[in-house]
Amino acid sequence: MDIYHIALFLHIVTLIVAASATAITKLAVGRRARARTVGEALDWHNVLVSTSKVFPICLASFVLTGSYMVSVIGMHGWSSGFVVGGLVGVATLLASGTFLGIKGRALTQVLETVAEEGMDRPAPRLVPPPLVAALPAANTGVSLGVVFDMVTKPTSIPLALTVIVIGAALTTVIAMRGRTASVVRGAPAAQA
């Protein structure tokens, strides 16, 4: 056992924790969308907000452990496609998460204002703007693209970035098609 393999283990654990947090946030978004009362919507929104605090920690851990592993490889490792792709993916996820966090805080204020009139009031119909609905799906695709790059280790930067873009595009299209289908059927739109 050496430090490199411990860093690799922590790198993988970071991905597992992020995937678990993603599952919880997706559950909370779905439950919040189906909430019958303002209190229930606020409870699920609070689960979403508290769980989302794990993501910046995961991103930092991912970069730190990855940086250590690349430093063991040597200086040429920093110019490899999979390393650049990973860093671009992390930066993209951080920017997206910051934007979603700002929108989430605004929604918290709206729900708390409505809750002042009574927690048992009917929950407002929450229909997010298209960008807010699409970003979580795109984030999943970016994450899958980064993982694919980490496993296949392309040396080409354009190839590594293309994998990430394709991942984001595919997951976004799939999620938006599902969202459109549920709205057409008259069901509440599941938020990605």
N, C-alpha and C positions, 0 to 999 in steps of 0.2 A: 504494500500500500504506500502510495506517495501523494504529495500535495496535488499533483495534476489530476489524479483520479478522484480525490476528494472534491476538487473544484468541478470536475465533470459531473459527479453525483449531485452537488448543489445546483449546478446548471440545470440538470434534469428535474430535480425537485422543484425548482422555480417554475418550470413549465407545468408541472403537475398542479402546483398551487394556483397558478394563473388559470389553468383549465377549470379547476374546481370553482374558483371565484366567478369565472364566466358562467358556469352552470347556475350558480346561485343568483347572479344578477339577471340572467335571462328568465329564471323562474319568477323573481321578484317583479320584473317588468310585466310579465304575463299576468300575474296575480293582481298587480296594481291596475292594469287595464280592465280587469274583470271585477274589481272591487265594487261592492254594492253601497258602501257608506264611505264618507270622507275619512272617518277614522281608520277603516280598513285600508283605503288607498294610501293614507299617510304612513301607516305601519309598514306596508310593503315598500313604499318609497324609502323609508328609513333603513330597511334591510338592504336595499339597493345601494344607497349612499354609503352605508358603513362597509359593505363588502367591497365597493369600488376603491376604497382606500388601500386595498391590498395591491392593486395594479402598479402604482409607482414604485412600491417596494420590490415587486417582482422584476420590473424593468431595471432598477438599479442593481439588483442581485444578478440578473442575467448579464448585464454589461460588465460588472466586476468579475464574475467568474469566467466569462468569455474572454475578457481582457487578459486575465492571468494565463489562460490556456493559449491564447495567441502569443503572449510574450514568451512562452516556453518554446513555441515553434520558431520564433525569431522575427526580425523586422519585415521580412518578405511576406509574412502572414497578414499584415495590416492592409496590404494591397490586394489580397485575394477577394474574388467576387463574393464568396459566402460571408466574409467578415464585413465588407462594405454593405452588402445586402442586409445583414443582421443589424448593423448600426442605423441604416436608413429605416428599417422596419421599426426599431425601437423609437427613433425620433418621430416617426409617423404615429405610432401608438401613443406616445406621450402627448403630442399635439392634439390628437383626436380625443384622448382622455381628458385633457384640460378643457377643451371646448364642451364636451359632454358634462363635465363637472360644473361648469358655469351654468349651463342650461338646467342641470339638476338642482342647483341651489335656487334658481329662479322658480322652479316648480315647487320646491319645498316651501318657499314663501307663499305661493298661491294656495297650496293645500293648507298651510297653517292659518292663513287668513280665512279661508272657507270654514275650517274646523272651529274657529272662534264662535261661529254661529251655531255650532252643535256637531259633535263627532258622528252622530247618527243620521245626519243629513245625507241624502243620496249623493253618491260620488259623481263629480262632473265627468263627462265623457272626455277622455284624454286622447287627443289625436296629435301626435308630435309632427313638427315640420318634417318634410321629406329628408333633409340632411340628417336630422337627429335620429330618424328611424333607420336610415341607411348606414350610418357610421358603425354601430355595433357589429353589423354583418360584415362590413368592410374590414373591421379590426380582426375579426375571426379569420378572414382570408389572408390578411397581412401576416398574422401569427402562423397560419399553416404554411404560407410561402416561406417564411423565415425558417421554420422547422424543416421543410423540404430542402432548403438551401444548406442548412447545417448538416443534414444527413448525406446529401449528395456532393457537397463541397465543390460547387463549380468555381473555377478560377476566373472565369469571365464575369466582369462586373455587369455588363449589359444583360447577360443571361440571368444572373442572380436577381437583378432588379425586375426583369421581365417575369420571372416566376412569382415574385411578390405581387406585381400588378395583376397578373392573371388570377392569382388566388383571391385578391380583393374584389376583382370584377365578378368572378364566378359566384362567390358567396353573396355579394350584394344583389346580383340578378336573381339568384335563387330565393333569397329572403324577400325581395320586393315582389316577385311573382306570387309567393305565398301570401304576402300581405294584401295584394290586389285581389287574389282569389277569395280571401276571407271577407273582404269588404263587399265584393260582388254577391256573395252568398248571404250577406246581411249579418254575418257574425262580427263581433268586435275585432278590430284589426289588432293582431298580435304585434307588439312592438319588439323589434329585433334587439 
